[in-house]
Amino acid sequence: MVSENQRRATIFNDFSVTSLFPTDAHGPFSDEAMVRRYTNLASVWLPPGWVWLDERWDVEREADPTDTAGWQYVGEVDV
């Protein structure tokens, strides 16, 4: 699984990849354990014969620990 990492720069801004700090070591994309870092989706290894169809994301509302909107917060990640 690949996760998109975002940060909320201020209370006046929405969460965004563009708001990440240089100290955010996990970068814009990572695996779900936040161990492997990806600079973009093209750098994510896909099995032979697999291709990206589009940049649409599916929200996993049933995954644990996410809130009802499918968000997972750093303070709740078990690593």
HTML snippet that shows the backbone in 3Dmol.js (N, CA, C, O; Angstrom):
<script src="https://3Dmol.org/build/3Dmol-min.js"></script>
<div id="view" style="width:600px;height:400px;position:relative"></div>
<script>
const pdb = `
ATOM      1  N   MET A   1       0.835  -1.166   0.000  1.00  0.00           N
ATOM      2  CA  MET A   1       0.000   0.000   0.000  1.00  0.00           C
ATOM      3  C   MET A   1       0.888   1.241   0.000  1.00  0.00           C
ATOM      4  O   MET A   1       1.946   1.257   0.629  1.00  0.00           O
ATOM      5  N   VAL A   2       0.453   2.266  -0.702  1.00  0.00           N
ATOM      6  CA  VAL A   2       1.159   3.544  -0.758  1.00  0.00           C
ATOM      7  C   VAL A   2       0.284   4.595  -0.091  1.00  0.00           C
ATOM      8  O   VAL A   2      -0.926   4.647  -0.314  1.00  0.00           O
ATOM      9  N   SER A   3       0.911   5.429   0.730  1.00  0.00           N
ATOM     10  CA  SER A   3       0.193   6.512   1.406  1.00  0.00           C
ATOM     11  C   SER A   3       0.711   7.847   0.905  1.00  0.00           C
ATOM     12  O   SER A   3       1.904   8.005   0.643  1.00  0.00           O
ATOM     13  N   GLU A   4      -0.198   8.811   0.774  1.00  0.00           N
ATOM     14  CA  GLU A   4       0.206  10.178   0.482  1.00  0.00           C
ATOM     15  C   GLU A   4       0.304  10.919   1.806  1.00  0.00           C
ATOM     16  O   GLU A   4      -0.649  10.932   2.584  1.00  0.00           O
ATOM     17  N   ASN A   5       1.444  11.531   2.063  1.00  0.00           N
ATOM     18  CA  ASN A   5       1.677  12.251   3.312  1.00  0.00           C
ATOM     19  C   ASN A   5       1.435  13.737   3.099  1.00  0.00           C
ATOM     20  O   ASN A   5       1.922  14.323   2.132  1.00  0.00           O
ATOM     21  N   GLN A   6       0.685  14.335   4.001  1.00  0.00           N
ATOM     22  CA  GLN A   6       0.358  15.752   3.898  1.00  0.00           C
ATOM     23  C   GLN A   6       0.589  16.432   5.234  1.00  0.00           C
ATOM     24  O   GLN A   6       0.706  15.773   6.268  1.00  0.00           O
ATOM     25  N   ARG A   7       0.653  17.749   5.205  1.00  0.00           N
ATOM     26  CA  ARG A   7       0.787  18.548   6.416  1.00  0.00           C
ATOM     27  C   ARG A   7      -0.104  19.768   6.261  1.00  0.00           C
ATOM     28  O   ARG A   7      -0.308  20.277   5.159  1.00  0.00           O
ATOM     29  N   ARG A   8      -0.616  20.214   7.360  1.00  0.00           N
ATOM     30  CA  ARG A   8      -1.398  21.446   7.373  1.00  0.00           C
ATOM     31  C   ARG A   8      -0.470  22.556   7.844  1.00  0.00           C
ATOM     32  O   ARG A   8      -0.051  22.578   9.001  1.00  0.00           O
ATOM     33  N   ALA A   9      -0.154  23.472   6.942  1.00  0.00           N
ATOM     34  CA  ALA A   9       0.830  24.517   7.252  1.00  0.00           C
ATOM     35  C   ALA A   9       0.340  25.450   8.352  1.00  0.00           C
ATOM     36  O   ALA A   9       1.098  25.775   9.267  1.00  0.00           O
ATOM     37  N   THR A  10      -0.905  25.881   8.277  1.00  0.00           N
ATOM     38  CA  THR A  10      -1.479  26.751   9.303  1.00  0.00           C
ATOM     39  C   THR A  10      -2.946  26.387   9.475  1.00  0.00           C
ATOM     40  O   THR A  10      -3.490  25.588   8.713  1.00  0.00           O
ATOM     41  N   ILE A  11      -3.573  26.969  10.466  1.00  0.00           N
ATOM     42  CA  ILE A  11      -4.990  26.691  10.665  1.00  0.00           C
ATOM     43  C   ILE A  11      -5.847  27.288   9.549  1.00  0.00           C
ATOM     44  O   ILE A  11      -7.029  26.963   9.436  1.00  0.00           O
ATOM     45  N   PHE A  12      -5.264  28.152   8.730  1.00  0.00           N
ATOM     46  CA  PHE A  12      -5.991  28.786   7.635  1.00  0.00           C
ATOM     47  C   PHE A  12      -5.856  28.019   6.327  1.00  0.00           C
ATOM     48  O   PHE A  12      -6.540  28.345   5.357  1.00  0.00           O
ATOM     49  N   ASN A  13      -4.991  27.009   6.275  1.00  0.00           N
ATOM     50  CA  ASN A  13      -4.769  26.223   5.063  1.00  0.00           C
ATOM     51  C   ASN A  13      -5.309  24.815   5.248  1.00  0.00           C
ATOM     52  O   ASN A  13      -5.416  24.322   6.371  1.00  0.00           O
ATOM     53  N   ASP A  14      -5.647  24.177   4.146  1.00  0.00           N
ATOM     54  CA  ASP A  14      -6.012  22.763   4.176  1.00  0.00           C
ATOM     55  C   ASP A  14      -4.744  21.920   4.188  1.00  0.00           C
ATOM     56  O   ASP A  14      -3.647  22.427   3.951  1.00  0.00           O
ATOM     57  N   PHE A  15      -4.902  20.642   4.462  1.00  0.00           N
ATOM     58  CA  PHE A  15      -3.774  19.720   4.397  1.00  0.00           C
ATOM     59  C   PHE A  15      -3.319  19.608   2.943  1.00  0.00           C
ATOM     60  O   PHE A  15      -4.143  19.627   2.029  1.00  0.00           O
ATOM     61  N   SER A  16      -2.009  19.493   2.734  1.00  0.00           N
ATOM     62  CA  SER A  16      -1.474  19.425   1.380  1.00  0.00           C
ATOM     63  C   SER A  16      -0.079  18.812   1.389  1.00  0.00           C
ATOM     64  O   SER A  16       0.652  18.919   2.374  1.00  0.00           O
ATOM     65  N   VAL A  17       0.281  18.172   0.286  1.00  0.00           N
ATOM     66  CA  VAL A  17       1.640  17.663   0.098  1.00  0.00           C
ATOM     67  C   VAL A  17       2.598  18.838  -0.003  1.00  0.00           C
ATOM     68  O   VAL A  17       3.744  18.738   0.436  1.00  0.00           O
ATOM     69  N   THR A  18       2.147  19.952  -0.574  1.00  0.00           N
ATOM     70  CA  THR A  18       3.024  21.107  -0.762  1.00  0.00           C
ATOM     71  C   THR A  18       3.386  21.790   0.549  1.00  0.00           C
ATOM     72  O   THR A  18       4.278  22.637   0.580  1.00  0.00           O
ATOM     73  N   SER A  19       2.700  21.429   1.634  1.00  0.00           N
ATOM     74  CA  SER A  19       2.987  22.037   2.938  1.00  0.00           C
ATOM     75  C   SER A  19       3.996  21.243   3.759  1.00  0.00           C
ATOM     76  O   SER A  19       4.289  21.613   4.896  1.00  0.00           O
ATOM     77  N   LEU A  20       4.534  20.155   3.202  1.00  0.00           N
ATOM     78  CA  LEU A  20       5.527  19.373   3.938  1.00  0.00           C
ATOM     79  C   LEU A  20       6.770  20.209   4.212  1.00  0.00           C
ATOM     80  O   LEU A  20       7.158  21.046   3.397  1.00  0.00           O
ATOM     81  N   PHE A  21       7.385  19.978   5.356  1.00  0.00           N
ATOM     82  CA  PHE A  21       8.616  20.664   5.733  1.00  0.00           C
ATOM     83  C   PHE A  21       9.818  19.876   5.219  1.00  0.00           C
ATOM     84  O   PHE A  21       9.705  18.674   4.980  1.00  0.00           O
ATOM     85  N   PRO A  22      10.971  20.534   5.044  1.00  0.00           N
ATOM     86  CA  PRO A  22      12.189  19.801   4.656  1.00  0.00           C
ATOM     87  C   PRO A  22      12.544  18.707   5.667  1.00  0.00           C
ATOM     88  O   PRO A  22      13.214  17.735   5.319  1.00  0.00           O
ATOM     89  N   THR A  23      12.101  18.863   6.905  1.00  0.00           N
ATOM     90  CA  THR A  23      12.397  17.865   7.933  1.00  0.00           C
ATOM     91  C   THR A  23      11.421  16.687   7.921  1.00  0.00           C
ATOM     92  O   THR A  23      11.596  15.744   8.694  1.00  0.00           O
ATOM     93  N   ASP A  24      10.399  16.719   7.063  1.00  0.00           N
ATOM     94  CA  ASP A  24       9.463  15.600   6.947  1.00  0.00           C
ATOM     95  C   ASP A  24      10.148  14.480   6.172  1.00  0.00           C
ATOM     96  O   ASP A  24      10.094  14.435   4.943  1.00  0.00           O
ATOM     97  N   ALA A  25      10.777  13.598   6.892  1.00  0.00           N
ATOM     98  CA  ALA A  25      11.650  12.580   6.295  1.00  0.00           C
ATOM     99  C   ALA A  25      10.925  11.586   5.403  1.00  0.00           C
ATOM    100  O   ALA A  25      11.555  10.943   4.564  1.00  0.00           O
ATOM    101  N   HIS A  26       9.621  11.445   5.565  1.00  0.00           N
ATOM    102  CA  HIS A  26       8.907  10.436   4.789  1.00  0.00           C
ATOM    103  C   HIS A  26       8.510  10.923   3.403  1.00  0.00           C
ATOM    104  O   HIS A  26       8.091  10.121   2.569  1.00  0.00           O
ATOM    105  N   GLY A  27       8.632  12.216   3.140  1.00  0.00           N
ATOM    106  CA  GLY A  27       8.345  12.762   1.825  1.00  0.00           C
ATOM    107  C   GLY A  27       6.875  12.699   1.465  1.00  0.00           C
ATOM    108  O   GLY A  27       6.038  12.379   2.309  1.00  0.00           O
ATOM    109  N   PRO A  28       6.555  13.005   0.208  1.00  0.00           N
ATOM    110  CA  PRO A  28       5.162  13.080  -0.202  1.00  0.00           C
ATOM    111  C   PRO A  28       4.446  11.729  -0.255  1.00  0.00           C
ATOM    112  O   PRO A  28       3.229  11.672  -0.079  1.00  0.00           O
ATOM    113  N   PHE A  29       5.178  10.653  -0.492  1.00  0.00           N
ATOM    114  CA  PHE A  29       4.578   9.323  -0.563  1.00  0.00           C
ATOM    115  C   PHE A  29       5.452   8.340   0.206  1.00  0.00           C
ATOM    116  O   PHE A  29       6.676   8.468   0.220  1.00  0.00           O
ATOM    117  N   SER A  30       4.825   7.365   0.839  1.00  0.00           N
ATOM    118  CA  SER A  30       5.575   6.327   1.551  1.00  0.00           C
ATOM    119  C   SER A  30       4.744   5.063   1.605  1.00  0.00           C
ATOM    120  O   SER A  30       3.564   5.059   1.254  1.00  0.00           O
ATOM    121  N   ASP A  31       5.384   3.978   2.056  1.00  0.00           N
ATOM    122  CA  ASP A  31       4.607   2.775   2.302  1.00  0.00           C
ATOM    123  C   ASP A  31       3.809   2.997   3.589  1.00  0.00           C
ATOM    124  O   ASP A  31       4.027   3.980   4.297  1.00  0.00           O
ATOM    125  N   GLU A  32       2.889   2.087   3.887  1.00  0.00           N
ATOM    126  CA  GLU A  32       2.002   2.308   5.031  1.00  0.00           C
ATOM    127  C   GLU A  32       2.732   2.327   6.367  1.00  0.00           C
ATOM    128  O   GLU A  32       2.231   2.912   7.328  1.00  0.00           O
ATOM    129  N   ALA A  33       3.898   1.704   6.452  1.00  0.00           N
ATOM    130  CA  ALA A  33       4.678   1.726   7.688  1.00  0.00           C
ATOM    131  C   ALA A  33       5.586   2.951   7.757  1.00  0.00           C
ATOM    132  O   ALA A  33       6.291   3.148   8.747  1.00  0.00           O
ATOM    133  N   MET A  34       5.571   3.770   6.713  1.00  0.00           N
ATOM    134  CA  MET A  34       6.396   4.974   6.603  1.00  0.00           C
ATOM    135  C   MET A  34       7.884   4.637   6.672  1.00  0.00           C
ATOM    136  O   MET A  34       8.678   5.410   7.207  1.00  0.00           O
ATOM    137  N   VAL A  35       8.252   3.482   6.128  1.00  0.00           N
ATOM    138  CA  VAL A  35       9.646   3.061   6.095  1.00  0.00           C
ATOM    139  C   VAL A  35      10.267   3.399   4.746  1.00  0.00           C
ATOM    140  O   VAL A  35      11.358   3.965   4.680  1.00  0.00           O
ATOM    141  N   ARG A  36       9.567   3.050   3.674  1.00  0.00           N
ATOM    142  CA  ARG A  36      10.070   3.316   2.329  1.00  0.00           C
ATOM    143  C   ARG A  36       9.503   4.633   1.826  1.00  0.00           C
ATOM    144  O   ARG A  36       8.299   4.872   1.914  1.00  0.00           O
ATOM    145  N   ARG A  37      10.366   5.482   1.303  1.00  0.00           N
ATOM    146  CA  ARG A  37       9.982   6.801   0.823  1.00  0.00           C
ATOM    147  C   ARG A  37       9.912   6.790  -0.699  1.00  0.00           C
ATOM    148  O   ARG A  37      10.777   6.213  -1.358  1.00  0.00           O
ATOM    149  N   TYR A  38       8.896   7.422  -1.254  1.00  0.00           N
ATOM    150  CA  TYR A  38       8.744   7.571  -2.702  1.00  0.00           C
ATOM    151  C   TYR A  38       8.647   9.062  -3.020  1.00  0.00           C
ATOM    152  O   TYR A  38       7.873   9.782  -2.389  1.00  0.00           O
ATOM    153  N   THR A  39       9.421   9.521  -3.985  1.00  0.00           N
ATOM    154  CA  THR A  39       9.359  10.931  -4.358  1.00  0.00           C
ATOM    155  C   THR A  39       8.149  11.234  -5.230  1.00  0.00           C
ATOM    156  O   THR A  39       7.660  12.363  -5.253  1.00  0.00           O
ATOM    157  N   ASN A  40       7.667  10.223  -5.949  1.00  0.00           N
ATOM    158  CA  ASN A  40       6.472  10.360  -6.774  1.00  0.00           C
ATOM    159  C   ASN A  40       5.900   8.973  -7.036  1.00  0.00           C
ATOM    160  O   ASN A  40       6.532   7.967  -6.714  1.00  0.00           O
ATOM    161  N   LEU A  41       4.722   8.918  -7.612  1.00  0.00           N
ATOM    162  CA  LEU A  41       4.100   7.608  -7.838  1.00  0.00           C
ATOM    163  C   LEU A  41       4.826   6.784  -8.886  1.00  0.00           C
ATOM    164  O   LEU A  41       4.761   5.555  -8.856  1.00  0.00           O
ATOM    165  N   ALA A  42       5.517   7.437  -9.812  1.00  0.00           N
ATOM    166  CA  ALA A  42       6.266   6.700 -10.827  1.00  0.00           C
ATOM    167  C   ALA A  42       7.410   5.894 -10.213  1.00  0.00           C
ATOM    168  O   ALA A  42       7.875   4.930 -10.820  1.00  0.00           O
ATOM    169  N   SER A  43       7.868   6.273  -9.023  1.00  0.00           N
ATOM    170  CA  SER A  43       8.969   5.553  -8.378  1.00  0.00           C
ATOM    171  C   SER A  43       8.492   4.357  -7.542  1.00  0.00           C
ATOM    172  O   SER A  43       9.311   3.645  -6.962  1.00  0.00           O
ATOM    173  N   VAL A  44       7.186   4.135  -7.478  1.00  0.00           N
ATOM    174  CA  VAL A  44       6.636   2.995  -6.741  1.00  0.00           C
ATOM    175  C   VAL A  44       6.752   1.751  -7.612  1.00  0.00           C
ATOM    176  O   VAL A  44       6.282   1.739  -8.750  1.00  0.00           O
ATOM    177  N   TRP A  45       7.375   0.710  -7.081  1.00  0.00           N
ATOM    178  CA  TRP A  45       7.542  -0.522  -7.834  1.00  0.00           C
ATOM    179  C   TRP A  45       6.196  -1.190  -8.029  1.00  0.00           C
ATOM    180  O   TRP A  45       5.439  -1.362  -7.074  1.00  0.00           O
ATOM    181  N   LEU A  46       5.894  -1.568  -9.262  1.00  0.00           N
ATOM    182  CA  LEU A  46       4.685  -2.319  -9.580  1.00  0.00           C
ATOM    183  C   LEU A  46       5.093  -3.691 -10.102  1.00  0.00           C
ATOM    184  O   LEU A  46       6.130  -3.814 -10.754  1.00  0.00           O
ATOM    185  N   PRO A  47       4.299  -4.722  -9.830  1.00  0.00           N
ATOM    186  CA  PRO A  47       4.615  -6.047 -10.367  1.00  0.00           C
ATOM    187  C   PRO A  47       4.643  -6.020 -11.894  1.00  0.00           C
ATOM    188  O   PRO A  47       3.994  -5.169 -12.503  1.00  0.00           O
ATOM    189  N   PRO A  48       5.379  -6.934 -12.522  1.00  0.00           N
ATOM    190  CA  PRO A  48       5.438  -6.973 -13.984  1.00  0.00           C
ATOM    191  C   PRO A  48       4.031  -7.029 -14.587  1.00  0.00           C
ATOM    192  O   PRO A  48       3.184  -7.805 -14.143  1.00  0.00           O
ATOM    193  N   GLY A  49       3.799  -6.204 -15.592  1.00  0.00           N
ATOM    194  CA  GLY A  49       2.506  -6.159 -16.269  1.00  0.00           C
ATOM    195  C   GLY A  49       1.507  -5.181 -15.664  1.00  0.00           C
ATOM    196  O   GLY A  49       0.474  -4.904 -16.273  1.00  0.00           O
ATOM    197  N   TRP A  50       1.796  -4.651 -14.475  1.00  0.00           N
ATOM    198  CA  TRP A  50       0.898  -3.684 -13.840  1.00  0.00           C
ATOM    199  C   TRP A  50       1.255  -2.284 -14.307  1.00  0.00           C
ATOM    200  O   TRP A  50       2.424  -1.984 -14.547  1.00  0.00           O
ATOM    201  N   VAL A  51       0.244  -1.422 -14.437  1.00  0.00           N
ATOM    202  CA  VAL A  51       0.450  -0.020 -14.807  1.00  0.00           C
ATOM    203  C   VAL A  51      -0.502   0.848 -13.997  1.00  0.00           C
ATOM    204  O   VAL A  51      -1.559   0.390 -13.563  1.00  0.00           O
ATOM    205  N   TRP A  52      -0.116   2.113 -13.796  1.00  0.00           N
ATOM    206  CA  TRP A  52      -1.014   3.077 -13.159  1.00  0.00           C
ATOM    207  C   TRP A  52      -2.075   3.469 -14.172  1.00  0.00           C
ATOM    208  O   TRP A  52      -1.740   3.836 -15.298  1.00  0.00           O
ATOM    209  N   LEU A  53      -3.343   3.400 -13.800  1.00  0.00           N
ATOM    210  CA  LEU A  53      -4.422   3.816 -14.691  1.00  0.00           C
ATOM    211  C   LEU A  53      -4.706   5.305 -14.577  1.00  0.00           C
ATOM    212  O   LEU A  53      -4.983   5.968 -15.577  1.00  0.00           O
ATOM    213  N   ASP A  54      -4.638   5.822 -13.380  1.00  0.00           N
ATOM    214  CA  ASP A  54      -4.854   7.244 -13.142  1.00  0.00           C
ATOM    215  C   ASP A  54      -4.306   7.591 -11.771  1.00  0.00           C
ATOM    216  O   ASP A  54      -3.716   6.738 -11.108  1.00  0.00           O
ATOM    217  N   GLU A  55      -4.489   8.821 -11.339  1.00  0.00           N
ATOM    218  CA  GLU A  55      -3.971   9.248 -10.045  1.00  0.00           C
ATOM    219  C   GLU A  55      -5.072   9.290  -8.989  1.00  0.00           C
ATOM    220  O   GLU A  55      -4.924   9.966  -7.971  1.00  0.00           O
ATOM    221  N   ARG A  56      -6.148   8.593  -9.215  1.00  0.00           N
ATOM    222  CA  ARG A  56      -7.265   8.551  -8.267  1.00  0.00           C
ATOM    223  C   ARG A  56      -6.864   7.714  -7.055  1.00  0.00           C
ATOM    224  O   ARG A  56      -6.209   6.680  -7.185  1.00  0.00           O
ATOM    225  N   TRP A  57      -7.267   8.179  -5.884  1.00  0.00           N
ATOM    226  CA  TRP A  57      -6.988   7.465  -4.641  1.00  0.00           C
ATOM    227  C   TRP A  57      -8.278   6.885  -4.098  1.00  0.00           C
ATOM    228  O   TRP A  57      -9.330   7.519  -4.172  1.00  0.00           O
ATOM    229  N   ASP A  58      -8.200   5.686  -3.555  1.00  0.00           N
ATOM    230  CA  ASP A  58      -9.327   5.085  -2.865  1.00  0.00           C
ATOM    231  C   ASP A  58      -9.124   5.269  -1.365  1.00  0.00           C
ATOM    232  O   ASP A  58      -8.055   4.970  -0.832  1.00  0.00           O
ATOM    233  N   VAL A  59     -10.146   5.758  -0.701  1.00  0.00           N
ATOM    234  CA  VAL A  59     -10.077   5.976   0.734  1.00  0.00           C
ATOM    235  C   VAL A  59     -10.433   4.683   1.452  1.00  0.00           C
ATOM    236  O   VAL A  59     -11.467   4.081   1.160  1.00  0.00           O
ATOM    237  N   GLU A  60      -9.596   4.249   2.383  1.00  0.00           N
ATOM    238  CA  GLU A  60      -9.851   3.038   3.152  1.00  0.00           C
ATOM    239  C   GLU A  60     -10.502   3.411   4.475  1.00  0.00           C
ATOM    240  O   GLU A  60      -9.815   3.619   5.474  1.00  0.00           O
ATOM    241  N   ARG A  61     -11.800   3.494   4.479  1.00  0.00           N
ATOM    242  CA  ARG A  61     -12.527   3.885   5.686  1.00  0.00           C
ATOM    243  C   ARG A  61     -12.573   2.763   6.719  1.00  0.00           C
ATOM    244  O   ARG A  61     -12.815   3.021   7.898  1.00  0.00           O
ATOM    245  N   GLU A  62     -12.350   1.554   6.304  1.00  0.00           N
ATOM    246  CA  GLU A  62     -12.409   0.418   7.220  1.00  0.00           C
ATOM    247  C   GLU A  62     -11.045   0.103   7.830  1.00  0.00           C
ATOM    248  O   GLU A  62     -10.953  -0.694   8.765  1.00  0.00           O
ATOM    249  N   ALA A  63      -9.985   0.723   7.307  1.00  0.00           N
ATOM    250  CA  ALA A  63      -8.635   0.441   7.810  1.00  0.00           C
ATOM    251  C   ALA A  63      -8.494   0.974   9.229  1.00  0.00           C
ATOM    252  O   ALA A  63      -9.145   1.946   9.610  1.00  0.00           O
ATOM    253  N   ASP A  64      -7.644   0.329   9.992  1.00  0.00           N
ATOM    254  CA  ASP A  64      -7.427   0.762  11.363  1.00  0.00           C
ATOM    255  C   ASP A  64      -6.017   1.318  11.472  1.00  0.00           C
ATOM    256  O   ASP A  64      -5.114   0.621  11.008  1.00  0.00           O
ATOM    257  N   PRO A  65      -5.728   2.438  12.003  1.00  0.00           N
ATOM    258  CA  PRO A  65      -6.649   3.360  12.668  1.00  0.00           C
ATOM    259  C   PRO A  65      -6.964   4.570  11.772  1.00  0.00           C
ATOM    260  O   PRO A  65      -6.114   5.446  11.616  1.00  0.00           O
ATOM    261  N   THR A  66      -8.123   4.634  11.204  1.00  0.00           N
ATOM    262  CA  THR A  66      -8.544   5.815  10.452  1.00  0.00           C
ATOM    263  C   THR A  66      -9.819   6.359  11.061  1.00  0.00           C
ATOM    264  O   THR A  66     -10.565   5.648  11.734  1.00  0.00           O
ATOM    265  N   ASP A  67     -10.052   7.652  10.806  1.00  0.00           N
ATOM    266  CA  ASP A  67     -11.313   8.215  11.267  1.00  0.00           C
ATOM    267  C   ASP A  67     -12.397   7.894  10.232  1.00  0.00           C
ATOM    268  O   ASP A  67     -12.123   7.190   9.260  1.00  0.00           O
ATOM    269  N   THR A  68     -13.597   8.387  10.420  1.00  0.00           N
ATOM    270  CA  THR A  68     -14.709   8.036   9.524  1.00  0.00           C
ATOM    271  C   THR A  68     -14.533   8.570   8.111  1.00  0.00           C
ATOM    272  O   THR A  68     -15.184   8.085   7.186  1.00  0.00           O
ATOM    273  N   ALA A  69     -13.659   9.565   7.926  1.00  0.00           N
ATOM    274  CA  ALA A  69     -13.395  10.103   6.594  1.00  0.00           C
ATOM    275  C   ALA A  69     -12.221   9.394   5.915  1.00  0.00           C
ATOM    276  O   ALA A  69     -11.896   9.697   4.767  1.00  0.00           O
ATOM    277  N   GLY A  70     -11.582   8.452   6.619  1.00  0.00           N
ATOM    278  CA  GLY A  70     -10.472   7.703   6.044  1.00  0.00           C
ATOM    279  C   GLY A  70      -9.107   8.282   6.331  1.00  0.00           C
ATOM    280  O   GLY A  70      -8.116   7.787   5.793  1.00  0.00           O
ATOM    281  N   TRP A  71      -9.010   9.321   7.164  1.00  0.00           N
ATOM    282  CA  TRP A  71      -7.726   9.934   7.496  1.00  0.00           C
ATOM    283  C   TRP A  71      -7.026   9.160   8.605  1.00  0.00           C
ATOM    284  O   TRP A  71      -7.659   8.680   9.545  1.00  0.00           O
ATOM    285  N   GLN A  72      -5.727   9.051   8.479  1.00  0.00           N
ATOM    286  CA  GLN A  72      -4.903   8.455   9.515  1.00  0.00           C
ATOM    287  C   GLN A  72      -3.906   9.515   9.956  1.00  0.00           C
ATOM    288  O   GLN A  72      -3.238  10.125   9.121  1.00  0.00           O
ATOM    289  N   TYR A  73      -3.801   9.737  11.244  1.00  0.00           N
ATOM    290  CA  TYR A  73      -2.951  10.798  11.762  1.00  0.00           C
ATOM    291  C   TYR A  73      -1.684  10.219  12.362  1.00  0.00           C
ATOM    292  O   TYR A  73      -1.706   9.137  12.949  1.00  0.00           O
ATOM    293  N   VAL A  74      -0.577  10.937  12.216  1.00  0.00           N
ATOM    294  CA  VAL A  74       0.718  10.439  12.660  1.00  0.00           C
ATOM    295  C   VAL A  74       0.695   9.991  14.096  1.00  0.00           C
ATOM    296  O   VAL A  74       1.315   8.982  14.432  1.00  0.00           O
ATOM    297  N   GLY A  75       0.013  10.696  14.943  1.00  0.00           N
ATOM    298  CA  GLY A  75      -0.038  10.331  16.352  1.00  0.00           C
ATOM    299  C   GLY A  75      -0.701   8.988  16.596  1.00  0.00           C
ATOM    300  O   GLY A  75      -0.592   8.433  17.690  1.00  0.00           O
ATOM    301  N   GLU A  76      -1.392   8.453  15.584  1.00  0.00           N
ATOM    302  CA  GLU A  76      -2.111   7.192  15.737  1.00  0.00           C
ATOM    303  C   GLU A  76      -1.441   6.028  15.024  1.00  0.00           C
ATOM    304  O   GLU A  76      -1.961   4.913  15.062  1.00  0.00           O
ATOM    305  N   VAL A  77      -0.306   6.249  14.378  1.00  0.00           N
ATOM    306  CA  VAL A  77       0.358   5.206  13.586  1.00  0.00           C
ATOM    307  C   VAL A  77       1.146   4.277  14.505  1.00  0.00           C
ATOM    308  O   VAL A  77       1.927   4.744  15.334  1.00  0.00           O
ATOM    309  N   ASP A  78       0.952   2.987  14.366  1.00  0.00           N
ATOM    310  CA  ASP A  78       1.770   2.006  15.069  1.00  0.00           C
ATOM    311  C   ASP A  78       2.890   1.568  14.128  1.00  0.00           C
ATOM    312  O   ASP A  78       2.632   0.957  13.091  1.00  0.00           O
ATOM    313  N   VAL A  79       4.123   1.879  14.490  1.00  0.00           N
ATOM    314  CA  VAL A  79       5.257   1.501  13.634  1.00  0.00           C
ATOM    315  C   VAL A  79       6.151   0.569  14.401  1.00  0.00           C
ATOM    316  O   VAL A  79       7.171   0.121  13.878  1.00  0.00           O
TER     317      VAL A  79
END
`;
const viewer = $3Dmol.createViewer("view");
viewer.addModel(pdb, "pdb");
viewer.setStyle({}, {cartoon: {color: "spectrum"}});
viewer.zoomTo();
viewer.render();
</script>
